């Protein structure tokens, strides 16, 4: 592989990706303007057990194709990449919010930082080799799934914190307006939620909203 050659591997989907699924079920899209290099990548994928591989040789309209095809993995092989081209690819990965494993023959600190900022899961300097495809993909998918779980846990923790704040505010309002104790206010919120078959936080938010309208 030449010193000016780079390959970009994108692990796609906002959902978790399982490499334990049947290889015939894993859809892989290869985008490569060089037919010879594309055939080498496809051969490496086939040898790794990935048989559902589609190859295209046009970079134009990549985002729309990704949206339409919804592949599990995308491999983009770019010959003679320049800074503008790499930034374009980074913008693409940010836009579709999908982690990537990038193979490059040479790199610098700025390029590595840009790759990390763009959400690259694995940045491999030494070029793309046929036998390295599977382990790198496995690592990228594993990191993607781990990061996705951390994101979900963070969102859930933030939501739980916000719900607790709303419930506390609702209890305070009920205690002040109805002269209830904290336990009685909470019991009223909980009973109302059960009666209306709604979340406790939703009932609490209704109380807070209603109180705000009365001010």
RAGI-V328735 format. One record per pair of residues at least 12 apart in sequence whose ideal C-beta (glycine too) atoms are under 10 Angstrom apart, sorted by the first residue. I is the first residue (numbers start at 1). J is the second residue. D is the distance in whole Angstrom. If there is no record, write none. Layout:
BEGIN
I_J_D, I_J_D
END
This chain:
BEGIN
1_37_8, 1_40_10, 1_77_10, 1_79_9, 1_103_9, 1_104_10, 1_105_6, 1_126_9, 1_127_4, 1_128_7, 1_129_8, 2_79_8, 2_80_8, 2_105_7, 2_127_9, 3_80_10, 3_104_10, 3_105_5, 3_106_6, 3_127_9, 4_78_10, 4_79_8, 4_80_5, 4_81_7, 4_82_9, 4_105_7, 4_106_8, 5_34_9, 5_37_8, 5_77_8, 5_78_8, 5_79_6, 5_80_7, 5_81_8, 5_103_9, 5_104_8, 5_105_6, 5_106_9, 5_127_7, 5_128_8, 6_76_9, 6_77_8, 6_78_5, 6_79_8, 6_80_9, 6_81_5, 6_85_9, 6_86_7, 6_89_9, 6_102_7, 6_103_7, 6_104_4, 6_105_7, 6_106_8, 6_107_9, 6_111_9, 6_125_10, 6_127_8, 6_128_8, 7_32_9, 7_37_8, 7_41_8, 7_75_7, 7_76_7, 7_77_5, 7_78_7, 7_79_9, 7_81_9, 7_101_9, 7_102_7, 7_103_4, 7_104_8, 7_105_9, 7_124_9, 7_127_8, 7_128_4, 7_129_10, 7_133_10, 8_31_9, 8_74_8, 8_75_7, 8_76_4, 8_77_7, 8_78_6, 8_81_9, 8_86_8, 8_89_6, 8_90_10, 8_92_9, 8_93_8, 8_100_6, 8_101_8, 8_102_5, 8_103_7, 8_104_9, 8_115_10, 8_120_9, 8_128_9, 9_28_10, 9_30_10, 9_41_9, 9_73_7, 9_74_7, 9_75_5, 9_76_7, 9_77_9, 9_99_10, 9_100_6, 9_101_4, 9_102_7, 9_103_7, 9_120_10, 9_121_9, 9_122_8, 9_124_9, 9_128_8, 9_133_8, 9_136_7, 9_137_7, 9_140_7, 10_29_9, 10_31_9, 10_62_10, 10_66_8, 10_71_9, 10_73_7, 10_74_4, 10_75_8, 10_76_7, 10_89_9, 10_92_8, 10_93_6, 10_96_8, 10_98_6, 10_99_8, 10_100_5, 10_101_8, 10_102_9, 10_119_10, 10_120_9, 10_121_9, 10_140_9, 10_144_10, 11_71_10, 11_72_8, 11_73_6, 11_74_8, 11_75_10, 11_98_7, 11_99_5, 11_100_7, 11_101_7, 11_121_7, 11_122_9, 11_136_10, 11_137_7, 11_138_10, 11_139_10, 11_140_5, 11_141_5, 11_142_10, 11_143_8, 11_144_5, 11_145_9, 12_27_9, 12_28_10, 12_29_8, 12_66_7, 12_69_9, 12_70_8, 12_71_6, 12_72_6, 12_73_6, 12_74_6, 12_93_10, 12_96_7, 12_97_10, 12_98_5, 12_99_9, 12_100_9, 12_144_9, 13_70_8, 13_71_8, 13_72_7, 13_73_9, 13_96_9, 13_97_10, 13_98_7, 13_99_10, 13_141_10, 13_144_8, 13_148_9, 14_96_9, 14_97_6, 14_98_8, 14_144_10, 14_148_7, 14_151_10, 15_72_10, 15_144_10, 15_145_9, 15_148_8, 16_141_9, 16_144_8, 16_145_5, 16_146_10, 16_148_6, 16_149_8, 16_152_10, 17_72_6, 17_73_8, 17_98_10, 17_99_9, 17_137_10, 17_140_9, 17_141_5, 17_142_9, 17_144_6, 17_145_7, 17_148_9, 18_72_9, 18_141_8, 18_145_8, 19_48_10, 19_49_10, 19_50_10, 19_72_9, 19_73_9, 19_134_9, 19_137_7, 19_138_6, 19_139_10, 19_140_10, 19_141_5, 19_142_8, 19_145_9, 20_141_10, 21_72_8, 22_49_9, 22_51_9, 22_52_9, 23_45_9, 23_46_9, 23_48_8, 23_49_4, 23_50_5, 23_51_6, 23_52_8, 24_49_9, 24_50_8, 24_51_5, 24_52_6, 25_50_10, 25_51_10, 25_52_7, 25_72_8, 26_45_9, 26_49_9, 26_50_6, 26_51_9, 26_52_6, 26_53_9, 26_71_9, 26_72_5, 26_73_7, 26_137_9, 26_141_10, 27_50_9, 27_52_5, 27_53_8, 27_54_7, 27_69_7, 27_70_8, 27_71_4, 27_72_5, 27_73_7, 27_74_9, 28_41_9, 28_42_9, 28_45_6, 28_48_10, 28_50_5, 28_51_9, 28_52_7, 28_53_5, 28_54_7, 28_55_9, 28_71_6, 28_72_7, 28_73_5, 28_74_7, 28_75_7, 28_133_10, 28_137_9, 29_52_10, 29_53_8, 29_54_5, 29_55_8, 29_56_7, 29_62_9, 29_65_7, 29_66_7, 29_69_6, 29_70_10, 29_71_4, 29_72_9, 29_73_7, 29_74_5, 29_75_7, 29_76_9, 30_42_6, 30_45_8, 30_53_6, 30_54_7, 30_55_4, 30_56_7, 30_57_9, 30_71_10, 30_73_9, 30_74_8, 30_75_5, 30_76_8, 30_77_7, 31_54_9, 31_55_8, 31_56_5, 31_57_8, 31_58_8, 31_59_7, 31_62_6, 31_65_8, 31_66_9, 31_74_7, 31_75_7, 31_76_5, 31_77_7, 31_78_9, 32_55_7, 32_56_8, 32_57_6, 32_58_10, 32_59_9, 32_75_8, 32_76_7, 32_77_4, 32_78_8, 32_79_8, 33_56_10, 33_57_5, 33_58_8, 33_59_7, 33_76_10, 33_77_8, 33_78_8, 33_79_6, 33_80_10, 34_57_8, 34_77_7, 34_78_9, 34_79_5, 34_80_10, 35_55_8, 35_57_6, 37_77_5, 37_78_10, 37_79_7, 37_128_9, 38_53_10, 38_55_5, 38_56_9, 38_57_7, 38_75_9, 38_77_7, 39_55_8, 40_77_9, 40_128_9, 40_129_9, 40_130_6, 40_133_10, 41_53_9, 41_55_8, 41_75_6, 41_76_10, 41_77_6, 41_128_7, 41_130_7, 41_133_7, 42_54_9, 42_55_6, 42_75_9, 42_130_10, 43_130_6, 43_133_10, 44_75_9, 44_128_9, 44_129_8, 44_130_4, 44_131_7, 44_132_8, 44_133_4, 44_134_8, 45_73_9, 45_75_8, 45_130_9, 45_133_6, 45_134_8, 45_137_9, 47_130_7, 47_131_8, 47_133_9, 47_134_8, 48_130_9, 48_131_9, 48_133_6, 48_134_4, 48_135_9, 48_137_8, 48_138_9, 49_134_8, 50_72_9, 50_73_8, 50_133_9, 50_134_8, 50_137_8, 52_71_9, 52_72_9, 52_73_10, 53_71_10, 53_73_9, 53_75_9, 54_69_7, 54_71_8, 54_74_10, 55_75_9, 55_77_10, 56_69_10, 56_76_10, 57_77_10, 59_76_8, 59_78_8, 59_85_9, 59_88_9, 59_89_9, 59_92_10, 62_74_8, 62_76_8, 62_88_9, 62_89_9, 62_92_7, 62_96_10, 63_91_10, 63_92_6, 63_95_7, 63_96_7, 66_92_8, 66_95_10, 66_96_6, 66_98_8, 67_96_8, 72_137_10, 72_141_9, 73_98_10, 73_101_9, 73_133_10, 73_137_6, 73_140_9, 73_141_8, 74_92_10, 74_93_10, 74_96_10, 74_98_8, 74_100_9, 75_101_9, 75_103_9, 75_128_9, 75_133_8, 75_137_9, 76_89_7, 76_92_9, 76_93_10, 76_100_9, 76_102_9, 77_103_9, 77_128_7, 78_104_10, 81_104_8, 81_105_10, 83_110_9, 83_111_8, 83_114_9, 86_102_9, 86_104_9, 86_111_7, 86_114_7, 86_115_8, 86_118_9, 87_114_7, 87_118_9, 89_102_9, 89_115_10, 89_118_8, 90_102_10, 90_111_10, 90_114_6, 90_115_7, 90_117_8, 90_118_4, 90_119_9, 90_120_8, 91_118_8, 92_118_9, 93_115_9, 93_118_5, 93_119_6, 93_120_8, 94_117_8, 94_118_6, 94_119_7, 96_119_10, 97_119_7, 98_119_7, 98_121_9, 98_144_8, 99_118_9, 99_119_5, 99_120_7, 99_121_4, 99_122_9, 99_140_6, 99_141_9, 99_143_7, 99_144_4, 99_145_9, 99_147_7, 99_148_9, 100_115_8, 100_118_7, 100_119_7, 100_120_5, 100_121_6, 100_122_8, 100_123_9, 100_140_7, 100_144_9, 101_115_10, 101_120_7, 101_121_5, 101_122_4, 101_123_8, 101_124_7, 101_128_10, 101_133_10, 101_136_5, 101_137_7, 101_138_10, 101_139_7, 101_140_4, 101_141_9, 101_143_8, 101_144_9, 102_115_6, 102_118_9, 102_120_5, 102_121_9, 102_122_7, 102_123_5, 102_124_7, 102_125_9, 102_128_9, 102_136_10, 102_140_9, 103_122_9, 103_123_8, 103_124_5, 103_125_8, 103_126_8, 103_127_6, 103_128_4, 103_129_8, 103_132_8, 103_133_9, 103_136_7, 104_123_7, 104_124_7, 104_125_5, 104_126_8, 104_127_7, 104_128_9, 105_125_7, 105_126_7, 105_127_5, 105_128_9, 106_125_7, 106_126_9, 106_127_9, 107_123_7, 107_124_9, 107_125_5, 107_126_10, 108_125_10, 111_123_9, 111_125_9, 112_125_9, 119_144_9, 119_147_9, 120_140_9, 120_143_10, 121_136_9, 121_139_7, 121_140_4, 121_141_8, 121_142_9, 121_143_4, 121_144_6, 121_145_10, 121_146_9, 121_147_7, 122_135_10, 122_136_6, 122_137_9, 122_138_10, 122_139_5, 122_140_5, 122_141_10, 122_142_10, 122_143_7, 122_144_10, 124_136_6, 124_139_9, 124_140_10, 159_201_9, 160_201_9, 162_201_8, 162_205_10, 163_199_8, 163_200_8, 163_201_4, 163_202_9, 163_204_8, 163_205_9, 164_201_8, 164_204_9, 165_201_10, 165_204_9, 165_208_10, 166_200_9, 166_201_6, 166_202_9, 166_203_10, 166_204_5, 166_205_5, 166_206_10, 166_207_9, 166_208_6, 166_209_10, 167_185_10, 167_186_8, 167_189_7, 167_190_10, 167_200_6, 167_201_6, 167_203_9, 167_204_4, 167_205_9, 167_207_9, 167_208_9, 168_182_9, 168_185_10, 168_186_10, 168_204_8, 169_204_7, 169_205_9, 169_207_8, 169_208_5, 169_211_9, 170_185_8, 170_186_9, 170_188_9, 170_189_6, 170_200_9, 170_201_9, 170_203_7, 170_204_4, 170_205_8, 170_206_8, 170_207_4, 170_208_5, 170_209_10, 170_210_10, 170_211_8, 171_183_9, 171_184_9, 171_185_4, 171_186_6, 171_188_9, 171_189_7, 171_204_8, 171_207_9, 172_185_8, 172_207_10, 172_208_9, 172_211_9, 173_185_8, 173_204_9, 173_207_6, 173_208_7, 173_210_9, 173_211_5, 173_212_9, 173_214_10, 174_186_9, 174_188_6, 174_189_7, 174_204_9, 174_207_7, 174_211_9, 176_211_9, 177_207_9, 177_211_7, 177_214_9, 185_207_9, 186_200_9, 186_204_10, 188_203_9, 188_207_9, 189_201_9, 189_203_5, 189_204_6, 189_206_10, 189_207_7, 190_203_8, 190_204_10, 191_203_9, 192_204_9, 192_206_9, 192_207_9, 193_206_10
END
